Each structure stands twice: as C-alpha cells, then as structure tokens.
Amino acid sequence: MVPWIAFGALNAATLVLYAYDKAASRRSWRRVPERTLHLLALAGGSPAAFVGQQLFRHKTAKPRFQAVFWIIVITQLAALGLWYSRR
C-alpha cells in the first residue's frame, strides 16, 4: 500500500511543479529547472509529467526537452516490461 501512496504523491508533486513552472514562464517568477522536471519523471512521475505537458501546454515545443523526456519514458517502460516478464 505504501508504494502506491508514494507513487501518487510523487505524481501529484510533479503535476503541481509543471503547473507552477507554466505560471512562472508567463510571469517573472523563479522557474523550475528542466533538470528537476526530468528527475521527477525519472523517479516515477512520468505519468503526471505527460499529463502536465498536455494539460498546461508546457514544454511541448522544446525538442531537446521532449527527447530526454521520451527517453526516460521508453526506458521506464522497457524496465517495467523486463521486470514483468521475469515474474
């Protein structure tokens, strides 16, 4: 049960940071570093990162950001598939 709560909290935090960074990009607020957004996705927040990108139209037009994001997602899916196939 605890891993699902941690997964949910991580994804909630990721979505909040995407919303904040989008708001900050429109104002002169301090921005969330792209590295932080990628680290959150890598840690397991990739579902919320994808939703945040689509919902807030944020970071969708940055090819380098998108390339790194999709490498993270593909790597996670491959690892999940490998783990599942060995069960």
The 8 nearest C-alpha neighbors of each residue, nearest first, counted from 0:
[[1, 3, 2, 4, 5, 6, 7, 8],
 [0, 2, 4, 3, 5, 6, 7, 8],
 [3, 1, 5, 4, 0, 6, 7, 8],
 [4, 2, 6, 5, 1, 0, 7, 8],
 [5, 3, 7, 1, 6, 2, 8, 0],
 [4, 6, 8, 2, 3, 7, 9, 1],
 [7, 5, 3, 9, 4, 8, 2, 10],
 [8, 6, 4, 10, 5, 9, 11, 3],
 [9, 7, 11, 5, 10, 6, 4, 12],
 [10, 8, 12, 6, 11, 7, 44, 5],
 [9, 11, 44, 13, 47, 7, 12, 8],
 [10, 12, 8, 14, 13, 9, 7, 15],
 [13, 11, 15, 9, 10, 14, 8, 16],
 [14, 12, 10, 16, 11, 15, 44, 47],
 [13, 15, 17, 11, 47, 16, 12, 51],
 [14, 16, 12, 18, 13, 17, 19, 11],
 [15, 17, 19, 13, 18, 14, 20, 12],
 [16, 18, 20, 14, 19, 15, 51, 21],
 [19, 17, 15, 21, 16, 20, 14, 22],
 [18, 20, 16, 22, 21, 17, 23, 15],
 [21, 19, 23, 17, 22, 18, 31, 30],
 [20, 22, 24, 18, 23, 19, 57, 17],
 [21, 23, 19, 25, 20, 24, 18, 26],
 [24, 22, 28, 20, 26, 25, 21, 30],
 [23, 25, 21, 22, 26, 20, 30, 27],
 [26, 24, 23, 22, 21, 27, 28, 20],
 [27, 25, 23, 28, 24, 22, 29, 21],
 [26, 28, 23, 29, 25, 24, 30, 22],
 [29, 27, 23, 26, 30, 24, 22, 25],
 [28, 30, 23, 27, 31, 20, 24, 26],
 [31, 29, 20, 23, 32, 28, 24, 19],
 [30, 32, 20, 33, 35, 29, 36, 16],
 [33, 31, 34, 35, 30, 36, 20, 37],
 [34, 32, 36, 35, 37, 31, 64, 38],
 [33, 35, 37, 32, 36, 38, 31, 39],
 [36, 34, 38, 32, 33, 37, 39, 31],
 [37, 35, 33, 39, 34, 38, 40, 32],
 [36, 38, 40, 34, 35, 39, 41, 33],
 [39, 37, 41, 35, 40, 36, 42, 34],
 [38, 40, 42, 36, 44, 37, 41, 35],
 [41, 39, 45, 44, 37, 43, 38, 42],
 [40, 42, 38, 43, 39, 71, 37, 44],
 [41, 43, 39, 40, 44, 38, 45, 9],
 [44, 42, 40, 41, 45, 39, 6, 9],
 [43, 45, 40, 10, 39, 47, 46, 9],
 [44, 46, 40, 48, 47, 43, 49, 72],
 [47, 45, 49, 48, 44, 50, 10, 43],
 [48, 46, 50, 10, 14, 49, 45, 44],
 [47, 49, 45, 51, 46, 50, 44, 52],
 [48, 50, 52, 46, 47, 51, 45, 53],
 [49, 51, 47, 53, 52, 48, 54, 46],
 [52, 50, 48, 54, 49, 53, 14, 55],
 [51, 53, 57, 49, 56, 50, 55, 54],
 [52, 54, 56, 50, 51, 55, 49, 57],
 [55, 53, 51, 56, 52, 50, 57, 49],
 [54, 56, 57, 52, 53, 51, 18, 21],
 [57, 55, 53, 52, 54, 59, 58, 51],
 [56, 58, 52, 55, 59, 21, 53, 51],
 [59, 57, 61, 60, 52, 56, 64, 65],
 [60, 58, 57, 61, 56, 52, 65, 53],
 [61, 59, 58, 62, 57, 65, 64, 56],
 [60, 62, 64, 58, 59, 63, 65, 66],
 [63, 61, 65, 64, 66, 60, 59, 58],
 [62, 64, 66, 65, 61, 67, 68, 60],
 [63, 65, 67, 61, 66, 62, 68, 58],
 [64, 66, 68, 62, 63, 67, 69, 61],
 [67, 65, 63, 69, 68, 64, 62, 70],
 [68, 66, 70, 64, 65, 69, 71, 63],
 [67, 69, 65, 71, 66, 70, 64, 72],
 [70, 68, 72, 71, 66, 67, 73, 65],
 [69, 71, 67, 73, 68, 72, 74, 66],
 [70, 72, 68, 74, 69, 73, 41, 75],
 [71, 73, 69, 75, 74, 70, 76, 68],
 [74, 72, 76, 70, 75, 71, 69, 77],
 [75, 73, 77, 71, 72, 76, 70, 78],
 [74, 76, 78, 72, 73, 77, 79, 71],
 [75, 77, 79, 73, 78, 74, 80, 72],
 [76, 78, 80, 74, 79, 75, 73, 81],
 [79, 77, 81, 75, 80, 76, 82, 74],
 [78, 80, 76, 82, 77, 81, 83, 75],
 [81, 79, 77, 83, 78, 82, 84, 76],
 [82, 80, 78, 84, 79, 83, 77, 85],
 [81, 83, 79, 85, 80, 84, 78, 86],
 [82, 84, 80, 86, 81, 85, 79, 78],
 [83, 85, 81, 82, 86, 80, 79, 78],
 [86, 84, 82, 83, 81, 80, 79, 78],
 [85, 83, 84, 82, 81, 80, 79, 78]]
